[in-house]
Amino acid sequence: MAGALKVGIAGLGTVGAATIQILNNASAELAARAGRPIEIVAVSARSKGKDRGVDLSGYRWHDNPVDVAKDPEVELVVEVMGGASGTAKDLIEAALALGKPVVTANKALLAAHGPALAALAEAHNTAIAFEAAAAGGIPVIKALREALVGNKVRRVSGILNGTCNYILSRMEAEGLDFAQCLKAAQDLGYAEADPTFDVEGYDTAHKLAILSSLAFGTEVDGDAVYVEGITGVTPLDLEMAEELGFRIKLLGVAERTEQGIEQRVHPTMVPRSGQLANVMGVTNAVAIEAEPVGTVTLVGPGAGGGATASAVVGDIVDVARGNLVATFGRPSGDMAKPVRAPMQRHEGGYYIRLSVLDKPGAAAIIATRMAERGISLESILQKGRDHRRTPNGAVPVILITYATTELLIRNAVAAIAEDGVLDGAPQVIRIER
């Protein structure tokens, strides 16, 4: 058996501590699978004295995480600190410049600096492994980068944030509003004290940008992702979705279109009979549509120390085996500049909820604004006058459109709002059939 792979770990939060536990508790099995022992030799975190539930006494401590990369005994650097820049970026750059491979769970950093880091890794004949950066314990990175290389991917879509999926699942099941379910998610540790990164869709957007690069052979383009969060989804929207045969999920979608690569994150109505609709709670799911394989759907735990650490350890074992591949599946010089498909050109069906004032001719005005833009309506639903009436006497009117474009929908809704027949902002949710 070959000599031990010497590992340095920067970041000892939930994921870092769980990674240490797995490496220690399964050391014999991992050595057998990797063909060599895996040995932790150095660690770093913000506080040396904090109790993390693991024994750190046998490892060298570095106050500065960058020193983990510079440690002459460390052969592999594991970065699980997080952050799109700053110390995490400095650490990874230092490791790559020394020819040391990196394992990371840092989706924000890869979404912001992926192409440059991939080029740096290649320049020093090493690589970055990041299975834990998207969908936690689901091996979607390996699937796109290695297992499906014989396929042309058309579309990647999925539920990529467990916090949002938990909130929407509980809102639907119990009829609670967003604030109540967010508080429950925070109490259970599913949501941070400041949940903005999750509930506004940014976490999903970072993951989607990475998956899009792997799927289409383009440079990571995090700025191209259109992002909407779930804070505006109401119990009425979920109730109407059920009545119409849908369920609302926060989806990340990346697909090839005639205009270029479309990347979008937003609440979406999906058919209740579909696989993604039936993924509940904190579970994640990713559907990959490709030729010739068809559709491959991966479902599993998308967050938490154990699930994320599982992916980190898988990457560590790959490094121990010598299985280093190009960071994004191909040499960085061969990755195309992505052509961005503007969100305004997106085509599909739409759910539109309007809070309509009880004024003569209001319905005719709404129908006229839609017709002026060639938008065909599949159905119009109006709940009775006493159903969810606002203090100003408005009632909800639901429009379901046939396929049209984002631009036409935005223009029509803006025109209706200007006509003075609405009480409050319209709700627009895209439909995926």
N, C-alpha and C positions, 0 to 999 in steps of 0.2 A: 504494500500500500504506500502511496506517495506521502510526502510530508504534509503536515497540517497546513490548512489555509488560515492565515492569521487575519482576524477581522477587528476593525475598529468601528464603534457605533457612536454616532453623534445624535443625541436626542433620546431621553429616557422617560418619555411620557407613556401613555397607555400602549402605544405600538412598540416603542423601544423596549419597554419592560417585558411585553409579551414575546418579543423576538428573542430576548435573552432566555426566557423560560423555555421556549421551544428548543433552542440550540442546546441548552443544558439537559433538559429532560429526555430529549430524543437523540442524544449525541451518538450513541452506538449505531442506531438505525440510519441516521443521516450520513455517518462515515461510510457505512456499507453502501448506501445509495450513491454517494458522491465519489467513492473510490479513494477517499482521504479524510482524515479528521478535520473538523471545523472548530477553530479555537478563537474565542474572544480574548483579545489582549489589551484593548484600550477603549475607554468610554469618555463621553463628555456630556454635560448638561448644564443648565443654569445654576442649579443648587446641588452641592455635593452632599449635604447632610439630609436631604429629603428621603423619607422612607418610601421606596417604590415597590416593596414586596419582593425584591430580588437581592441577592448577595453580590455586592460590587467589590468586595475586598480583594479579590484575586486579579483585578484589572488595573492597569495604569489609568490614573485620572488626569484629564487635560481640562483646565479651566477654559481655554480658548478652543472651540471646536475645530478650527483650522489646523491646530496642532495634531489632531488625530490623523489628518492626511499626511502631515510631515513626519509622523512617528516612523522611524526606520523599520520597525518590526511589522507594521501594519501593511498588509498586501491588498486588502479590500476595504473600502470605506462604505459604511451604511449610513445614509442621511435620512433621519426621520424627525427632523426639527420642524420643517414646514417654512413657508414664507417665499414669496416670489422673488426676493432679492436679499441683500444683506448677507448675514453670516452663512446661510445655507448655500447661497450662490458662491461665496468666497471659498467655502469648504470644497464644494464639488469641483470648482475650477482648479483649486490647488491639487486635489487628488488626480484629476485627469492630466494635468501638466506633468505630474510625476509618473505617468503611465499606470496609475492604479485604477482598476475598475470601480465603478460606483453603483450601489443599489440604493434606490430612493423611492419614496412614496409621494413625492412632492409634485402634485399636478399643477399647482400655480406656477412654480418655477419652470416646468417644462413647457407650459402653455405660453409663457412670456419669453423664454430664452432657449427653447428646444433646439432650433437649427444651429445656433452658435455653439451650444454645448456638444451637440453631435459632431460638429466639425472639429472641435477641440479634442474630443475623444479619438477621432480617426487620426488626427495629426500625431497623436502619441500612442497609436496602436493599442487602444483600449476601448471600452464601451460603457454605456450606461444601461442598467436594467431597471425597469420601473413597473413591473406587473401590479404593484400595489397602488399605482397612481390613478387607476380608473376601475371602478366597480369592485373594490376591496378584494374579497376572496374569489371572485369569478375570474377564471383565466382568459380574459378577453384579449389582453395584449398578446399573449402567446398564440392565441387562435388567429388573430389578424396578421401578426408578424411572421408566423412560422407555419401553422397548421393549414391555413387557407391560401397559401401563396400561389397555388395553381388556379385560383379563381379570380374573376374580375368582380370586384365588389361594386354594387350599385347603390346600396343604402345601408346605413347603420343607424339604428334608433334604439332608445332604451330609457329605462328608469334608472337614473344614475345617482340619485340622492335619497338615502333612506329617511332622512329627517322629513323632507317634503312628502314622501310617499306615506309615512306614518301619519302625518297631519291630515292629508286628504282622505286616507282610509278611515280615520277616526271621525272626521267631520261627516263623512257619508254614513257610517254605521250608526252614529249616535245623534246626528242632527245638531252637532255643536258648531259654534262659529270658529273662525281661524284663531282668534286670541285664546280661547279656551284650550284648543288642541295644541297650540304652541306652548302654553304653560305646562301642559301634561308632558309634552316631549322634553321640555327642559327639566322637569322634575325627575324624569326617567333617565336623564343623561343622553338623550338622543339629539338634543339641540343645545348649542352654546348659549351662554348668557346674552351675547350679542349674536342673534341668529341670522343677521343680514346676508352673510356669505352664502348660506344654504337657501333660505326662503326666497331670496331675490334671484336665484338661479345661477349665481356666479360659479359656484362649485361645479354644477353640472356643465356649465359652459367650458371650464378648463378641461374637464374630462373629455368632453365632446371634441374639442380641438385636437387633443392627442389621438383619439380614435379616428378622426377624419384623416389625419396625416398618415396613419398606418394603413387605412383603408384605400386611400386614393393615391398614395405615393407623392403627396405634396408636402411642402414645408408646413410646420405647425403655424396656424394663423389664428391665434386667439382673439385678435381684434375683429375678425370677420363674423363672429358668432352673434346673432341677434338674440337678445336675452329679455325675457319677462319672468317674473316670479309668481308666487301663488298667493300673495297677500290680498289680492282683490277677489279671490274665489269665495263665493258665499254659499251657505246651506241651500238657498234657492237654486243656484246653478247646479249643485250636485243632485238636488231633487229632480230638476228638469232633465238632467243627463240620464238619470235612471228611467224616467218616463219615456224618453226618446230612444232607449236601448243602448246608452253609452255610459262610460265611467270616465271621470276626469283624472288625468295623470299629468305630472310635470314630465314632459319628454324632452330629450335631447335628440335631434335628428340631423344627420349629415347625409346628403345625397348628391349624386351627379344629376345635373339638369343641362338643358341646352344652353343655358346662360352661364354655367360654371358650377362650382361647388357651393351648395346651399347648406349653411350651418345655422341651426335655430334651436332655441330653448324657450319653451313656453307651456302654460297649461294647455292640455289637448284633450278633446273628446275622442275616446277610442271605443270600438264596439265591445260590449260586455262579453261577447262570445270569444274574443281574442285572447291570446296568451298574456299580453302585457296588461290587459284590463284586470286580470285575475291575480296579479302580483300585488300583495297587500303588505301593510306594515312597513318595517324597515328593510325589507328585501329589495334587491336590485335585479334588473333583467336587461339583457342586451340582445337585440335581434339583428342578425347580419344577413342581408339579402345579396346573393352573389350567383354568378354562373361559372361552372355548371352545377354547383352543389345545391342551389336553392336557398331556402331560409334556414339558418341555424340560430336557435335561441338558447341563450345561456342564462340561468337563473340561480341566484344564491345570495349569501350575505354580502352586503355592499359596504359595510362599515363595522367599526368596533375593533378593539385591540386584537382579538384572536383571528378574525378574518383577514385583517390587513397584515398582521405579522405572518400569517400563513403564506401570503403572496411574497412578502419580503424574504422569508426563508427559502421559498422555491427559487427565487433569483440567486440567493447565496449559493445554493447547491449547484445551480447552473454554472456559476463562476468557478466553483470548486472542480466541476467536471471539465472545465475548459470550453464550455459552450457559450462563447461570446459571439454575438451577431451584431450587425450594424444597428445602431441605436433605434432608428425608425424603419428598419427592415431593408434598407438599401443605402449605398454610399450617399453622404449628404450632397455631394456634387450632382448626383443623379435625381435629386428630388426637385420636382417642378415647382415653380411659383404658382400658388393657387389663383385661379380666376374666380373672383367672388361673384356669386349670384345675388343680386340685390333682393332684400326681403320684399320689396314692393312688387317684385315679379312672381312671388310665390303664388301657386295656384292650388285651390282646394275648396272644400265646403266650410261654412262658417256658422257658428251659433252666435246670435246677437241678442242680448237682453236689453231692452229699453224700458225705462221707467216713464210711462207716458201719462201726461196730465189729461184730465177729463175735459178736453176742449173739442168743440165741433170741428170736424175735418182733420183731426190729428192723424187718424189712420190713413186717410187719403194722401196726406203730406208724406208720410213714411213710404207708402207704396210708390208715390211719384218719384221720390229721390232715388229709390232703388231702380225703378224702371229707366230713369234718365241715364243710368250708367250700365244698363243692360244686365243687371243682376236679377237672376230668376230665383224665386222663392219656392223652396220645396214644401214648406209648411209655415203657418203662422199660428201661434198659440197665445191666447189671452186668458189668464186666470181671472176668476170672477172678481167683481168690484171690491169684495171684502177680503180678497186673498192678497196678503202682503201689501196692502195699501200703505203708501207713505203718508207722513203727516200733512203733506200738501195735496193729498187726494190722488196721487198718481198710482197706476197699477202696472204690473209687469207685463210686457208684451215680448214674446219670444219669436225670433225669426230664424229659420233654418234655410240656408241658401244652397243652391246647386253650386258646382265648381265655378269659381271666379278668381279674381286676383286680389292680392292684399291691397294694392293701390286703390282699386275701385271700391273696396269695402271701406277703407279709411276715408276716402272722399265722400262716400254716401253718408256714413255715420257723422262726419263733421258737418255736412249740410243739414242733416236732420237736427243736430244739436243747435245750429244757428237759427232754425225755424221757431225755436221757443216752445216746443211741445214736450220737452223732456224735463224731468226732475232728477238731476244728477247725471253723472257721466255714464255713457253706455258701457256695457260689458261685451267684449268680443273674444270668443274662444274658437280656435281652429279645430276642425274636425278631420281625423284621420280614419279613413274607411278601410 
